């Protein structure tokens, strides 16, 4: 995959991806973070692909205007933690301190410190939630892995491994807990059958509000850049 930019104000980042299965060029704009990807067949020259993208510039920019603008994890900006917006502020001491209204970060570049802090907090919350639901279910899991996934908030492997997106720590706590209950339920039901949803109901309760939040608001968690 190669990175380019469509010229203009502002320039638009463009990823060129070759696919053996592609029969023609196609553009895709991610609903999660607005990433623009141009997929092209193996033998199409890059110059031709960029010319195609330039012809579609108005369409690309119109779609991007409807997409939430990215937010850099920098001093002065706000970042949600457990569903509450916190302003990123400078702190003399090293590390990150969480208050009801702020994220106090030591050093001149808060991005790396904030990402590390959020991942550690996410692991604490997700381990606690997974342990709770696994105990209620009467089944154990083999491991917990955190990733920055784009297509799913969690998964459960056939050997009992649980995977979660660490960005769940930015969502309201009940949303994080629902995802944990959902994946733990897969330890018993590796499907989305009626029995599976009955088990989620038993472990978590009514999850309609949390599922709706993920559908309507979940993509906004990917706008924050670290």
N, C-alpha and C positions, 0 to 999 in steps of 0.2 A: 504494500500500500504506500502510495506517494502523497506528499502534502504539497498543495499549491494554494494560491489565493486568487480570487477574482478581484481585479482592480476596482477602485471606486471608494466612496466614503460612506461607511468604513469598508475596508477590504473584507471579503468573505472567505474564511478558511474553507478549503475544498480538498477532500480526500479522494484520490483516484485508486480504484480497486479493480484488479483484473480477475475475471472468473472464466474458467473453461466452459462453464455451463451457459454463460451469457451469449445470446444471439444478436443482441443489439444493446446500445448504450441506454442506461437508465439512471435517473436521479432519485435519491431518497434523502429526506430531511428527518432526522430523528426527533420523535416527539418528546424524548427525555431531555436532551441537551442542545437541540438545534444543529447537531453535526450534519454537514452536507457531504454525502458520499455519491460519487459518480462511478458506477460499475460499467466496465467495458469488456468486450470480447478480447481474447489474447492478442489478436493481430491488428487491432485498431491503434494507430499512432497516437501518442499523447497529445500532439498538437491538434489533431482532429477532435479529440475528447475535450480539450480546453475550449476549442471553438464552439463545440456543442453546448458546453456549460455557459459560455458567454451569451449565446442566443437565448438561453433560458434565465438570464440574470433577473429580469423583472419578476418572473414567477418565483424564483428563489427568494428574492428580497421581500416580496409580498408575504410569503409564508413565514419568513423569519421575523417580520414585524409583529406577527401574531404570537410569537413564541416569547416566553418570559426572558428578559435580558439576563445574561450571566452575572453572578455576583462574586467578586474576588474576596477571598478570606483575608481582608486587609484592615488595618486600623481605621475606625470610623464607620465601617459597614456593620450590618447586623447579620447574625447567624442564628438559626433556630437550634436549640438544644432541648430535647424532650418536649418539643412542641411550643416552646416559649422563645421569642426573639430576644437575643442578647447582643448588645453592642460590643464590638471588639475594641478594647482599650489597652493602652500601654501600661505596663507594670514594671517597677524597678527590679523586683525579685524574678529569678529565673522560673520557668515553668508556666503553667496555666492554672488560674484560679477561677472557679465558676461561682457567680453570685446570681441572685434572682434577676438582675437586669444586665449584667455584663459578663464578658469573658476577658479577664485580665491576663495579658500575655507579656512575658519578659522577652527582651531582645528586640532587634530591629525588623525581623522578618517573621511574622506570626504564622504563616501558612503551614510550615512543617510542624511547628509545635502544636497548632490546633488540630491538624489531621491526626497526629500521634495521640493527643489527648482524647479526641472523639472516638478513635478506634479502641482505646483502652476502656473508656466508659461504656461503649457499645458491647464489648466483650463481657464486662461485669454484668450488665443488665440482661444480656441474652443468655449467659450461662445460668444466672439466677432463675430466669423465666423457664428455660429449658429443663433445668433440674426440677422445678416445681411441677411442670406438666408431666414430665417423665415419671416422677414419683406417683402422681395421681393415676397415670396410665399403668404403672407397674412394669415398665420396660426401660431399659437403659439405652443410651446412645454411645457410639464409639469415640466421637470427637466432635468438636465445633470449629469451623473454619469461617473466617470473615473475609469477604471480598468486596470489591466495588463493582457489582454486577449491574448490567444495563437492562437485562430482559426479565429478571425475576428478583423477588425480595428474599427468597430462601429456597432451599431444596433439601431433600433427604435421600441419601444413597441407599442401595440395597444392603450395604454392610453397616447401616446405622449411623453414618456420618451426616451431621447437620451442617449446612452452609447458610450463612446469612449475609445480607448487605450491611456493611457497617453504617451506611447512611440512615438506617432505621433509628439511630440514636437522635436524629433530628426530628423525627416524627413524634406525635403524642405518645406517651407511655402505653396507652391501651392498644395502639396500633402495633407497636413493637411486641407486646404480649400476645396479640392475636396471631402475628406471624409465627412466633415461637410455638404456640399451641397448634397451629396449622401443620408445621413441619414435624412436631413431635407426634401428632396423630398419624403421620405417614409411617412411623415406626411399626404401626399395626396394620394400617390400611394403605398400601402403596397404589392408590388410585384416587379418583374424586367421585366415588360412588355415593349412594345415599347413606351407606354405612359409615363412610368417611365423614360426611358432613354431620351425621348424628354424633360421631365421636368428638368432632370439634365443638359441637354444641355442648356436649357433656363436660369437656375440659374447660372451655372458655365462656360459654354462654352465647347469647345472641351476638353475632359478629357482623351484622349487616352494616352498622355505622362505620366500623373499621374498614371493611371491604370497600365501602363507598368512598371513604377518605383516600385510600390507596389509589382507587381508580381516578378520582377527580384531582387530588392534590399530590399524589406520590411523585409524579414526574418533576415537580418543582424542587424536590430535594437534590436533583442532579444539576441544578443551575449554579450551585455553589462550587467554586473552583479553588483547589488547594495547590 
